[in-house]
């Protein structure tokens, strides 16, 4: 049962980040954009069941919940805390599971392109920690020639700044560190 260490606002006014004392996953990001997607996940389902929840993202010791415009944080926060406190903490991973959880998020991308590994390293070092600080994350969807497709998750998924300024900053960083011809698009 994870205890809530803190609740933080995010740059997205419709999202808050719960910081936990125990992990609910080890390096594996879970994103649910609807109640129907969350049916088989007890934690996400319980959060959607509260009402006014439009997305749930969790990873390690962080849960980000996004509400609709009608929901009020003063009413929702105490109710959301109940299923979070009731959720199962994950046990310490064994060596193989821990190793598999390290290394960012690449969604079923199969590529022999060596740039993909370097892109993931740069994102792990310089981008994902900042996004996680704001209750979000970034997943690589694919690399086709000079076009990298990404998906923002958590609070970043619907935040206007992630689709403008952050996207340009990520593209500029990857052009400098990996490939000057790289174009980054958010899907």
Buried (B, 14 or more C-beta within 10 A) or exposed (E): EBEBEEBBEBBBEBBBBBBBEBBBBBBBBBBBBEBEBBEEBEBBBBBBEBBBBBBBBBBBBBBBBBBEEEBEBEEBBEEBBEBBEEBEBBEEBEEEBEEEBEEBBBEEBEEEEEBBBBBBBBBBEBBBEEBBEBBBBBBBBBBEEEEBBBBBBBBBBBBEEBBEEBBEBBBEBBBEBBBEEBEBEBE
